[in-house]
Amino acid sequence: MLKIGQAVARQVALSWFADKKAASRRGRDLAKLVRARFPMRRAERDVLDALVRIEDDVADQLAPGLAGAAHGLPDHEREAAYEAVSDALEDVDLSDDALFDVDVDPAALASLVRKQKPVELVGLSERAAGLYEVALDRACVVLVHLVRELPEFDAAVAVENLTRLRTVLGGLTELLERVPARSLDAPAGADLDERFRRRYLERVRQACDQLEVIGLTTHSYEPRTTLSVAYLSLTVTTDAGRGPGTRAKPVTDWLIEGAGGSRSAENLRVEPALGGSRLTVVRGEAGAGKSTLLRWLAVNAVQAAFTDTLADWNACVPFLVKLRDFADRPLPRGDELLTQASSPQFGPFPPEWVHRQFESGTSLLLVDGVDELVAQRRPLVRQWLANLLAAYPSLRVVVTSRPTAVTSRWLVREGFRSVVLEPMTSADVQVFLRRWHDALLDSAPDPALLPCRPDQVREHQRALLAQLQARTHLRALARSPLLCAMLCALNLDRRARLPRDRVALYTAALEMLLERRDADRNVPAEVQVSAGEKLVLLRGLAWWLNENGRSEMSREQALGRMRERLRGMPNVRESAEVLLDHLVERSGVIRQPVQGRIDFIHRTFQEFLAAQEAVGRDSIDLLVRHGKSDLWRETVLMACAQGSEEQRGRLLNGILDEAAKASPKVARQLKLLAAACKETAILAPPEVLSRVDDCIRSLVPPRSVRESRSLATVGEAVLDYLPDSVEELSPARAAACVRTASLVNGPRALEKLARYAPDPRVGVQEELVRAWKYFDPESYARNVLADAPLISPAKPMYKKVEVEFAAAVPFLHLLRHLRSCRVNLWKHGPVADEIRALSEARQLKELTLLGDIAPETLPGLAKLTRLEELFVNFTTGWPSSLDFLAELTQLWRIHLVNAGNVRDFRFLRAMPDLRMIFLLHNPVQDWMDEVACPEKVGSIYAKGVDSTENLRKVLARFPRLKNLTLGRATATDLSPLRDSGVENLGLVDCGELDVSPLDHNEISILSSQGVVPVVNVNRFRPK
């Protein structure tokens, strides 16, 4: 560092003492130059002393700014970098001409030095070269500012002027702080990174926190709302397989109970599913909410609004990539993410900013629509992701696709976890209806602009809910968020006269969007084109997109397709340009997501219109050829629904003929397609339908739950082929039949599940309970679960029934064989009514209850007098007294969590059979003397044992203790345990407790921070 100071001071002196020409400065010895200017020995010494002090001051000024770049660098490399800077400055030309050329600018001077002496010629390592770059930039700032302050040379006041320069150095601190820290990752510096980050995040929020109210079209305002109003969290099913690069998270939830058993997380809400893995593929059917999910993730990352398992994502910078934008061009790299069509960023940005964000490990890459690329380009996506993760191992990535495009193991080698978005449950649909109508009210800047009076909105909501309860086919449609939104809009538009099937739904929606909305609202027609003619134009666009495996086209391509169509439409007078603008601005079917690009508002409209075009062209053979392509699946299905009897026959025969020649995997895919087509076929040749029946029988029963999902896409027709009883099937096939029926849904599925309910096998019973959330809770409880065994008689342990949606709780009392239940009401808000209803489930023997705030109805649990095991965890709101628990006299196990404000433990006196006592937030001294029969207790959690004497008291109070868990204990001597009967010792948050006195005892010791060790409950179960 001092060498740099010497080089700067020397250049300052040369600039002042020497002739201003470069030739007279080059090679001059500074000492001789000073001696020539100051013949008197004392003056020479004072000047040299002043220069030495400047050397020291320069080094002191540079040191703080270089500490970061030099951190971790070996001493010899650090010194080599500083010496290289010193050498470069020694050789630089600072004559008047040179300074004029660089305009006395530090950055220009640094560039001049690099030009004269490139860093690659210095011979430094990569990190040392980075330090060289930073040090050179800062040294040039100091040097230029000192040279600027030099007055005309006057020997009489030279020392005073040099001393004044030192005060100039003192004012350079702020300037040096603004010098960009150049490095390989930031060749132009990173000083603007944080300012740009704030701007970028705000633009992401503005772009992504807007949601179209799908299905609703108005012409006086854009029907938009925010995600915070409209977003609905959906359920996912996790795939069992994990990639080799993805570790399962360590078990940190001490709520896991039993003999080392863990609770299945196969069905859960999408947010905790994402929080469980850094890399996730989210697969979902058309309209399932995949794109909305990614936008919600982007908005929450920007607003730092994530909680629980996603809390670590709050610092992330989101980057959304819509793969449809890269159908025919390379996938983006680095800063190209800021210039792609989907980016909200406009204007300049710091070079290599994206690279630095990825490198920091605080980036979230959201990749939307693998299925929107043709199959040949999907391997490029996988390679692109693999390369990104190799370069940036800490990057978080969420990828979406339809299930038919990629399998659950498509990215498993890259370390991705796969989850599947489930259809909405009945409870989800009710929430969706409320939020869609909330969004309708929120979307209008003026209530007068709404399609109905504000006070009528709730009437329409209630009317639609009543229709869904009365009409089975509507409930099946409503399980998709997209179709549910269309039902909401059509209900508003048609005054509760809703279509019966999906084709009718799309037809009605297109009629509403293209024609009736304008007519009903007396909007003057801008173009003289009928709804049928508009459909012809739109079908041409949809067909071209499908044929080319695309989801969007350029404006020029759209105009080209429309001009072709218009040549055969003699009654249309408007130009292609006018018609395209009209359809974009007024129809609500196509849009312009970015300037110059055209796409359909949702891909399902594209597929529906392409199907109409295929039927009109009689392109049945083409549909058959594309049957194995997931990009064409929906188009084939809807073409079958809209074709003639003869066309359906050719289509189904063609698909089955292709299946006969294909590999087993492709054959299954084609058979499923044929089976699904049958459900949409109004009329088809009987001999063809017979072939399809044989094909479906070859697929049933499914071999595993993995096959259930694809089989359920066949629709309600598959129920006719599922067996009426699963007793003769293997456990895997039996469970898969239950899963298939539950995914099909509807009254007929309910009847089938009721027939499966008596099967006592655990897998079957688990699937039956899991399916509860897909049906009306009361109807399902009465017809399916009421007499279901729920437990296996071959297993002595109770099998817990998992209930994670509040709507099921009021009907638990209907389950006659229910003995053990886990009710998770976290994040359900107030649960007073649910706890009141739970108190009626008096057949329970074991209850686990989780919630946020303990309600005032909690004493109602006293009615559950048959309870033998009780586990309760409310985050807050516990009363100070739990005297109502004294009614539960048969309890042998009690766990209370977060009940730290409870002071009265006299209820323990009424429990003579207690074997296990875990009161996690209550000091053991507060409750141990209230235990009725301490000699029966074998396992306890003892908080706050603060002395050896208190440890002896605990051991004396519970003489038959086998498992002891100490929480936040500070007792320094554990030797009393040597002579006790304790076999297992848990230490939770006990710091550096000395366990050496137990070295020679056969006591198993487990120490942890914040995690209570799992205890084998069955060991203490009364005989």
SEVEXKOL-449924 format. One record per residue (C-alpha): residue in one letter; x, y, z. Coordinates in steps of 0.25 Angstrom, whole numbers, padded with zeros to 4 digits, always signed. Layout:
<recs>
aXYZ...
</recs>
This chain:
<recs>
m+0000+0000+0000l+0011+0010+0004k+0018+0007-0010i+0005+0013-0017g+0006+0025-0008q+0020+0027-0012a+0017+0026-0027v+0005+0036-0025a+0014+0046-0017r+0025+0044-0028q+0016+0048-0039v+0011+0060-0031a+0025+0065-0029l+0029+0062-0044s+0016+0070-0048w+0020+0082-0040f+0035+0082-0040a+0039+0077-0054d+0036+0084-0068k+0022+0082-0073k+0027+0074-0085a+0027+0059-0085a+0041+0058-0090s+0047+0066-0079r+0039+0058-0068r+0042+0044-0073g+0053+0037-0065r+0056+0049-0056d+0061+0045-0042l+0052+0051-0032a+0063+0054-0021k+0072+0061-0032l+0060+0069-0036v+0057+0074-0022r+0072+0077-0020a+0072+0085-0033r+0060+0093-0029f+0064+0095-0014p+0079+0097-0013m+0079+0099+0002r+0080+0086+0009r+0069+0090+0020a+0059+0093+0009e+0062+0081+0002r+0060+0072+0015d+0047+0080+0018v+0041+0077+0004l+0045+0062+0004d+0039+0061+0018a+0026+0067+0013l+0026+0057+0001v+0028+0046+0011r+0016+0050+0019i+0007+0051+0006e+0012+0037+0003d+0007+0032+0017d-0006+0040+0016v-0009+0034+0002a-0007+0020+0007d-0016+0023+0019q-0027+0028+0010l-0027+0016+0001a-0026+0006+0011p-0041+0005+0015g-0046+0004+0001l-0036-0007-0002a-0039-0016+0010g-0051-0023+0004a-0044-0026-0009a-0031-0031-0002h-0039-0040+0008g-0034-0054+0008l-0023-0051-0002p-0009-0057+0002d+0001-0046+0006h+0010-0049-0006e-0001-0047-0016r-0006-0035-0009e+0007-0028-0009a+0009-0032-0024a-0004-0025-0027y+0000-0012-0020e+0014-0013-0026a+0008-0014-0040v+0000-0002-0038s+0012+0006-0033d+0020+0002-0045a+0008+0006-0054l+0007+0019-0048e+0022+0021-0048d+0022+0020-0063v+0009+0028-0067d+0011+0041-0074l+0005+0053-0066s+0010+0064-0075d+0001+0076-0078d-0002+0069-0092a-0006+0056-0085l-0014+0062-0075f-0021+0070-0085d-0024+0058-0094v-0031+0051-0082d-0038+0064-0078v-0032+0062-0064d-0042+0051-0061p-0039+0040-0052a-0046+0029-0060a-0040+0034-0073l-0026+0034-0066a-0028+0019-0061s-0032+0015-0075l-0019+0021-0080v-0011+0014-0070r-0018+0001-0074k-0015+0003-0088q-0001+0006-0086k+0001-0006-0077p-0011-0016-0078v-0013-0025-0066e-0011-0038-0073l+0003-0034-0075v+0005-0032-0061g+0005-0046-0058l-0005-0047-0046s-0015-0057-0041e-0029-0055-0044r-0032-0050-0030a-0020-0041-0029a-0023-0035-0043g-0037-0031-0037l-0029-0024-0026y-0020-0017-0036e-0032-0012-0043v-0039-0006-0031a-0026+0000-0025l-0022+0006-0039d-0036+0013-0040r-0035+0019-0026a-0020+0023-0027c-0024+0031-0040v-0035+0038-0032v-0025+0043-0022l-0014+0046-0032v-0023+0054-0041h-0029+0062-0030l-0016+0066-0024v-0011+0070-0038r-0023+0079-0039e-0019+0086-0026l-0005+0089-0030p-0002+0104-0031e+0009+0110-0039f+0022+0106-0034d+0028+0116-0024a+0041+0111-0016a+0038+0121-0005v+0025+0115-0001a+0027+0100-0006v+0026+0094+0007e+0014+0101+0011n+0007+0097-0002l+0011+0083+0000t+0005+0083+0014r-0008+0089+0008l-0009+0077-0001r-0010+0068+0011t-0023+0075+0015v-0028+0073+0001l-0025+0058+0003g-0034+0058+0016g-0046+0063+0007l-0045+0051-0003t-0052+0041+0006e-0065+0043+0000l-0060+0043-0014l-0053+0030-0012e-0066+0024-0006r-0072+0027-0020v-0061+0020-0028p-0067+0007-0034a-0061-0005-0029r-0057-0012-0042s-0055-0027-0042l-0057-0039-0052d-0072-0039-0047a-0074-0024-0048p-0065-0019-0059a-0072-0005-0059g-0073-0005-0043a-0085-0009-0035d-0088+0005-0028l-0101+0006-0035d-0106-0008-0032e-0115-0005-0020r-0121+0007-0027f-0124-0001-0039r-0129-0013-0031r-0140-0004-0024r-0144+0001-0037y-0145-0013-0043l-0153-0018-0032e-0163-0007-0032r-0165-0010-0047v-0167-0025-0045r-0177-0021-0034q-0185-0012-0044a-0184-0022-0055c-0188-0035-0047d-0197-0030-0037q-0208-0028-0047l-0218-0039-0050e-0228-0039-0061v-0242-0042-0056i-0243-0054-0066g-0256-0056-0073l-0260-0042-0071t-0260-0031-0082t-0263-0017-0081h-0261-0006-0090s-0260+0006-0081y-0249+0001-0073e-0239-0010-0072p-0244-0021-0062r-0232-0023-0054t-0229-0025-0039t-0217-0028-0030l-0212-0042-0027s-0214-0039-0012v-0229-0038-0015a-0231-0050-0024y-0220-0060-0021l-0224-0074-0016s-0214-0084-0011l-0217-0098-0017t-0213-0112-0013v-0202-0120-0019t-0198-0134-0018t-0183-0137-0017d-0176-0147-0025a-0169-0158-0017g-0156-0157-0024r-0145-0146-0021g-0134-0143-0030p-0120-0147-0025g-0116-0132-0023t-0128-0129-0014r-0127-0133+0000a-0139-0136+0009k-0140-0125+0019p-0136-0130+0033v-0147-0132+0042t-0148-0120+0051d-0163-0121+0054w-0164-0127+0068l-0179-0129+0065i-0175-0142+0058e-0180-0153+0068g-0179-0168+0069a-0168-0178+0068g-0160-0170+0058g-0171-0169+0049s-0173-0156+0040r-0185-0150+0035s-0187-0151+0020a-0186-0138+0013e-0192-0143+0000n-0204-0134+0000l-0201-0119+0004r-0203-0105+0000v-0194-0100-0011e-0186-0090-0003p-0180-0100+0007a-0178-0110-0004l-0169-0099-0011g-0162-0096+0003g-0158-0110+0004s-0149-0110-0008r-0140-0099-0015l-0143-0105-0029t-0157-0109-0032v-0165-0113-0045v-0180-0109-0043r-0188-0117-0053g-0203-0114-0055e-0214-0116-0065a-0219-0104-0074g-0224-0093-0066a-0220-0099-0053g-0213-0086-0048k-0198-0088-0052s-0195-0075-0058t-0203-0068-0047l-0195-0075-0036l-0182-0070-0043r-0186-0056-0043w-0191-0057-0028l-0177-0062-0024a-0170-0051-0031v-0179-0040-0024n-0177-0047-0011a-0162-0047-0013v-0162-0032-0016q-0171-0029-0004a-0164-0038+0005a-0177-0044+0009f-0174-0059+0010t-0175-0066+0023d-0172-0079+0029t-0164-0089+0020l-0163-0078+0009a-0158-0067+0018d-0144-0069+0013w-0149-0065-0001n-0152-0050+0004a-0138-0045+0000c-0139-0051-0014v-0139-0043-0027p-0150-0050-0037f-0147-0052-0051l-0159-0057-0059v-0157-0064-0073k-0168-0068-0082l-0163-0079-0090r-0173-0076-0101d-0164-0063-0104f-0153-0073-0108a-0160-0082-0117d-0150-0079-0129r-0139-0072-0122p-0128-0076-0112l-0131-0076-0097p-0127-0063-0089r-0113-0062-0082g-0109-0052-0072d-0114-0038-0075e-0122-0043-0086l-0132-0046-0075l-0134-0031-0074t-0137-0029-0089q-0146-0041-0092a-0160-0038-0095s-0166-0042-0082s-0156-0033-0074p-0163-0021-0067q-0149-0014-0069f-0148-0002-0078g-0136+0007-0080p-0121+0005-0075f-0116-0004-0065p-0102-0007-0059p-0094-0017-0067e-0094-0031-0062w-0105-0028-0051v-0112-0041-0053h-0099-0049-0052r-0096-0042-0039q-0111-0045-0034f-0110-0060-0038e-0096-0061-0031s-0101-0055-0018g-0111-0066-0016t-0122-0057-0015s-0129-0059-0028l-0142-0066-0032l-0143-0071-0046l-0158-0073-0050v-0159-0081-0063d-0173-0082-0069g-0178-0092-0079v-0169-0103-0083d-0182-0109-0090e-0182-0096-0099l-0170-0101-0106v-0170-0112-0117a-0164-0125-0111q-0151-0123-0119r-0148-0110-0112r-0151-0115-0098p-0137-0122-0096l-0131-0109-0098v-0138-0103-0086r-0133-0115-0078q-0119-0112-0082w-0121-0097-0080l-0125-0100-0066a-0114-0110-0063n-0104-0099-0068l-0110-0088-0060l-0109-0097-0047a-0095-0101-0050a-0091-0087-0051y-0100-0082-0039p-0102-0094-0029s-0110-0085-0020l-0121-0081-0030r-0135-0083-0027v-0143-0088-0038v-0158-0091-0040v-0162-0097-0054t-0177-0099-0059s-0182-0109-0069r-0195-0117-0073p-0193-0131-0068t-0194-0137-0082a-0181-0129-0086v-0172-0134-0075t-0171-0145-0066s-0169-0144-0051r-0155-0148-0053w-0152-0139-0065l-0142-0130-0056v-0139-0140-0045r-0125-0141-0050e-0123-0126-0048g-0128-0127-0034f-0143-0123-0036r-0154-0127-0028s-0168-0129-0035v-0181-0125-0030v-0195-0126-0037l-0206-0115-0036e-0218-0122-0031p-0232-0118-0036m-0239-0108-0027t-0247-0115-0015s-0261-0111-0012a-0256-0102-0001d-0246-0096-0011v-0257-0093-0021q-0265-0086-0010v-0253-0077-0007f-0250-0075-0022l-0265-0070-0024r-0264-0060-0013r-0250-0055-0018w-0254-0054-0032h-0266-0045-0028d-0257-0037-0018a-0248-0035-0030l-0260-0030-0039l-0263-0020-0028d-0248-0016-0027s-0246-0015-0042a-0255-0003-0045p-0250+0011-0042d-0264+0015-0042p-0276+0006-0037a-0284+0012-0049l-0275+0005-0058l-0278-0009-0053p-0286-0019-0062c-0297-0019-0051r-0300-0011-0038p-0290-0013-0027d-0301-0018-0018q-0305-0029-0028v-0291-0035-0028r-0293-0043-0016e-0307-0048-0021h-0300-0053-0034q-0289-0060-0025r-0300-0067-0017a-0308-0071-0029l-0295-0077-0035l-0292-0085-0022a-0307-0090-0022q-0305-0095-0037l-0292-0102-0034q-0299-0109-0022a-0310-0114-0031r-0303-0117-0044t-0293-0128-0044h-0287-0124-0058l-0284-0110-0053r-0277-0115-0041a-0268-0123-0050l-0265-0110-0059a-0262-0101-0046r-0251-0110-0041s-0242-0102-0051p-0239-0088-0047l-0240-0083-0062l-0253-0090-0065c-0258-0086-0051a-0255-0071-0055m-0262-0073-0068l-0274-0079-0060c-0274-0066-0051a-0274-0057-0063l-0285-0065-0071n-0293-0065-0058l-0293-0050-0058d-0295-0049-0073r-0306-0059-0074r-0314-0057-0061a-0311-0071-0056r-0314-0079-0069l-0301-0087-0070p-0296-0097-0081r-0295-0112-0078d-0281-0116-0083r-0268-0111-0087v-0270-0108-0101a-0283-0101-0098l-0276-0093-0088y-0265-0088-0098t-0276-0086-0108a-0284-0077-0099a-0271-0070-0094l-0267-0067-0108e-0281-0062-0112m-0281-0053-0099l-0267-0047-0102l-0269-0045-0117e-0283-0040-0119r-0293-0040-0107r-0285-0031-0098d-0284-0020-0107a-0299-0022-0112d-0304-0022-0098r-0297-0010-0093n-0301-0002-0106v-0286+0000-0110p-0286+0005-0125a-0280-0005-0134e-0267+0000-0139v-0266-0011-0150q-0277-0017-0158v-0273-0031-0156s-0282-0042-0149a-0278-0051-0138g-0277-0063-0148e-0267-0055-0157k-0259-0052-0145l-0258-0066-0141v-0253-0070-0155l-0242-0060-0154l-0238-0065-0140r-0239-0079-0144g-0228-0076-0155l-0219-0070-0144a-0221-0082-0135w-0219-0092-0145w-0206-0085-0150l-0201-0085-0135n-0204-0099-0133e-0198-0104-0146n-0185-0097-0143g-0185-0101-0128r-0186-0087-0123s-0193-0079-0113e-0191-0065-0119m-0188-0059-0132s-0183-0045-0137r-0193-0035-0142e-0188-0037-0156q-0190-0052-0156a-0204-0049-0150l-0207-0039-0161g-0202-0049-0172r-0211-0060-0167m-0223-0050-0167r-0221-0045-0181e-0221-0060-0186r-0234-0062-0179l-0240-0049-0184r-0238-0053-0198g-0249-0063-0196m-0258-0054-0188p-0266-0046-0198n-0275-0039-0189v-0264-0033-0180r-0259-0019-0185e-0250-0015-0173s-0235-0017-0175a-0227-0027-0167e-0220-0016-0159v-0233-0010-0155l-0239-0024-0151l-0227-0028-0143d-0227-0016-0135h-0242-0017-0133l-0240-0032-0128v-0229-0028-0119e-0236-0016-0113r-0250-0021-0112s-0251-0036-0112g-0244-0040-0100v-0240-0053-0107i-0227-0049-0113r-0217-0038-0107q-0204-0031-0109p-0196-0035-0097v-0184-0027-0102q-0182-0017-0114g-0183-0025-0127r-0187-0039-0121i-0201-0045-0122d-0206-0057-0113f-0219-0062-0108i-0223-0058-0094h-0222-0073-0090r-0217-0084-0098t-0229-0092-0096f-0237-0082-0105q-0226-0085-0116e-0228-0100-0115f-0243-0099-0115l-0243-0090-0128a-0232-0099-0134a-0241-0111-0132q-0252-0104-0139e-0243-0101-0151a-0238-0115-0151v-0252-0120-0152g-0256-0110-0163r-0244-0114-0171d-0246-0128-0168s-0232-0130-0164i-0234-0142-0156d-0222-0149-0161l-0213-0138-0156l-0220-0139-0143v-0217-0154-0142r-0202-0151-0146h-0201-0141-0135g-0209-0149-0125k-0196-0153-0117s-0192-0138-0116d-0197-0132-0103l-0197-0119-0110w-0209-0124-0118r-0216-0132-0107e-0227-0122-0104t-0229-0119-0118v-0231-0133-0121l-0241-0135-0110m-0249-0123-0114a-0249-0126-0129c-0255-0140-0125a-0266-0132-0117q-0269-0123-0129g-0268-0133-0141s-0278-0141-0148e-0281-0155-0145e-0272-0160-0157q-0261-0151-0153r-0261-0156-0139g-0260-0170-0144r-0248-0167-0153l-0241-0159-0141l-0243-0170-0131n-0240-0182-0140g-0227-0174-0145i-0223-0172-0130l-0225-0186-0127d-0217-0191-0139e-0206-0182-0135a-0206-0188-0121a-0205-0202-0127k-0192-0199-0134a-0186-0190-0123s-0176-0193-0111p-0183-0197-0098k-0182-0182-0092v-0187-0175-0105a-0198-0186-0106r-0203-0183-0092q-0203-0168-0095l-0211-0171-0108k-0221-0180-0101l-0224-0170-0091l-0226-0159-0101a-0236-0168-0108a-0243-0171-0095a-0244-0156-0092c-0249-0154-0106k-0260-0164-0104e-0266-0155-0092t-0267-0143-0101a-0273-0151-0113i-0288-0148-0115l-0289-0158-0126a-0279-0168-0131p-0280-0182-0139p-0283-0193-0129e-0272-0202-0134v-0262-0191-0131l-0267-0189-0117s-0266-0204-0115r-0251-0202-0118v-0250-0191-0109d-0256-0199-0098d-0246-0210-0100c-0235-0200-0099i-0240-0194-0086r-0241-0208-0080s-0227-0210-0083l-0223-0198-0074v-0232-0202-0062p-0229-0204-0051p-0218-0194-0050r-0205-0201-0044s-0201-0189-0035v-0206-0175-0031r-0196-0169-0041e-0205-0175-0052s-0217-0170-0046r-0215-0156-0050s-0214-0159-0065l-0226-0169-0064a-0235-0159-0057t-0233-0149-0069v-0242-0159-0077g-0253-0153-0068e-0266-0158-0062a-0266-0170-0072v-0255-0177-0066l-0264-0180-0053d-0271-0190-0062y-0258-0198-0063l-0253-0197-0049p-0257-0209-0040d-0268-0208-0030s-0259-0214-0020v-0244-0214-0018e-0243-0225-0008e-0237-0234-0018l-0227-0224-0023s-0213-0222-0018p-0211-0211-0007a-0205-0202-0018r-0216-0204-0028a-0227-0203-0018a-0221-0189-0013a-0220-0185-0028c-0234-0188-0031v-0238-0179-0019r-0229-0168-0024t-0235-0169-0038a-0249-0168-0034s-0246-0156-0025l-0239-0149-0036v-0251-0151-0045n-0261-0146-0034g-0276-0144-0035p-0288-0152-0030r-0284-0165-0037a-0270-0164-0032l-0276-0162-0018e-0284-0175-0020k-0272-0183-0024l-0264-0178-0012a-0275-0182-0003r-0273-0196-0008y-0258-0196-0006a-0260-0190+0008p-0261-0204+0016d-0247-0208+0011p-0239-0208+0024r-0225-0207+0018v-0217-0194+0022g-0214-0190+0008v-0229-0190+0004q-0233-0183+0017e-0222-0172+0015e-0227-0169+0001l-0241-0169+0005v-0238-0158+0016r-0229-0151+0006a-0241-0150-0004w-0250-0143+0006k-0246-0129+0002y-0250-0131-0012f-0265-0133-0009d-0276-0126-0001p-0271-0129+0014e-0284-0133+0020s-0288-0142+0008y-0275-0149+0008a-0275-0151+0023r-0289-0157+0023n-0287-0166+0010v-0273-0170+0010l-0266-0169+0023a-0277-0171+0033d-0275-0186+0034a-0261-0187+0028p-0252-0194+0038l-0241-0183+0037i-0231-0192+0044s-0226-0206+0041p-0230-0217+0051a-0217-0223+0048k-0210-0211+0054p-0211-0209+0069m-0207-0194+0068y-0217-0184+0064k-0216-0178+0050k-0218-0163+0051v-0228-0157+0041e-0222-0144+0036v-0231-0133+0035e-0225-0120+0029f-0237-0112+0024a-0247-0106+0034a-0260-0109+0026a-0258-0124+0030v-0257-0122+0045p-0272-0120+0048f-0275-0134+0042l-0264-0142+0050h-0275-0147+0059l-0281-0154+0048l-0269-0164+0046r-0273-0175+0055h-0260-0182+0055l-0251-0170+0057r-0242-0172+0069s-0230-0164+0065c-0230-0150+0058r-0220-0139+0055v-0227-0126+0053n-0218-0115+0047l-0225-0101+0047w-0212-0093+0046k-0215-0081+0037h-0230-0083+0037g-0232-0070+0045p-0242-0071+0057v-0246-0085+0059a-0256-0084+0071d-0267-0091+0063e-0258-0102+0058i-0254-0105+0073r-0268-0105+0077a-0272-0115+0066l-0259-0123+0069s-0264-0125+0084e-0276-0133+0078a-0266-0144+0073r-0268-0151+0086q-0263-0165+0080l-0249-0159+0080k-0238-0166+0088e-0226-0158+0082l-0226-0144+0078t-0215-0135+0072l-0220-0120+0071l-0212-0109+0064g-0216-0094+0062d-0212-0080+0063i-0220-0074+0074a-0227-0082+0085p-0242-0079+0084e-0251-0076+0095t-0258-0089+0092l-0246-0098+0096p-0253-0102+0109g-0262-0110+0100l-0251-0121+0099a-0256-0125+0113k-0267-0133+0106l-0257-0142+0100t-0256-0151+0112r-0252-0163+0105l-0238-0157+0101e-0226-0164+0105e-0216-0156+0097l-0216-0141+0096f-0207-0132+0088v-0210-0117+0087n-0202-0106+0081f-0208-0092+0079t-0198-0081+0076t-0204-0071+0086g-0217-0068+0094w-0216-0079+0104p-0224-0076+0117s-0217-0076+0130s-0225-0088+0135l-0228-0101+0128d-0237-0106+0139f-0247-0112+0129l-0236-0123+0125a-0239-0129+0139e-0251-0136+0132l-0241-0144+0123t-0239-0154+0134q-0234-0165+0124l-0222-0157+0119w-0209-0165+0119r-0202-0155+0110i-0202-0140+0110h-0194-0130+0101l-0197-0115+0102v-0189-0105+0094n-0188-0090+0095a-0196-0091+0108g-0186-0082+0116n-0196-0073+0122v-0204-0085+0129r-0202-0084+0144d-0212-0094+0149f-0208-0109+0148r-0218-0115+0158f-0225-0122+0146l-0213-0132+0146r-0218-0137+0160a-0230-0143+0152m-0222-0151+0143p-0217-0164+0150d-0212-0171+0138l-0202-0161+0133r-0190-0167+0127m-0185-0156+0118i-0185-0141+0121f-0179-0131+0111l-0182-0117+0116l-0172-0110+0107h-0173-0096+0112n-0176-0098+0127p-0165-0100+0137v-0165-0114+0143q-0165-0108+0157d-0178-0101+0154w-0186-0114+0151m-0179-0127+0156d-0185-0127+0170e-0199-0127+0164v-0197-0140+0157a-0207-0150+0163c-0198-0163+0162p-0184-0159+0159e-0179-0173+0160k-0187-0177+0147v-0180-0166+0139g-0169-0171+0130s-0166-0159+0121i-0166-0144+0123y-0161-0131+0117a-0155-0124+0129k-0152-0109+0126g-0143-0100+0134v-0136-0110+0143d-0126-0100+0148s-0118-0107+0159t-0114-0121+0162e-0123-0121+0175n-0135-0118+0166l-0131-0130+0157r-0130-0139+0169k-0144-0134+0172v-0150-0137+0158l-0144-0151+0159a-0149-0154+0173r-0163-0149+0169f-0163-0158+0157p-0156-0171+0161r-0159-0179+0149l-0155-0169+0139k-0149-0176+0126n-0149-0164+0116l-0145-0150+0121t-0144-0138+0113l-0137-0125+0119g-0141-0112+0113r-0132-0100+0115a-0126-0107+0127t-0114-0100+0134a-0111-0111+0145t-0096-0112+0144d-0096-0127+0150l-0103-0138+0143s-0097-0149+0152p-0111-0152+0159l-0115-0158+0146r-0105-0169+0148d-0113-0176+0159s-0126-0173+0153g-0134-0182+0143v-0134-0172+0132e-0130-0179+0119n-0131-0167+0109l-0127-0153+0112g-0131-0142+0102l-0124-0128+0104v-0132-0117+0097d-0125-0103+0097c-0117-0106+0108g-0104-0100+0103e-0091-0107+0107l-0096-0116+0118d-0085-0125+0123v-0090-0139+0121s-0076-0146+0124p-0082-0152+0138l-0090-0161+0129d-0079-0166+0120h-0079-0180+0126n-0094-0181+0127e-0104-0188+0117i-0112-0175+0115s-0115-0171+0101i-0112-0156+0100l-0118-0147+0089s-0115-0132+0089s-0122-0122+0079q-0125-0107+0078g-0140-0105+0078v-0144-0119+0074v-0151-0128+0084p-0146-0142+0081v-0156-0152+0076v-0161-0162+0087n-0166-0176+0085v-0180-0173+0090n-0184-0188+0089r-0174-0192+0100f-0183-0184+0110r-0196-0188+0105p-0204-0195+0116k-0206-0210+0114
</recs>
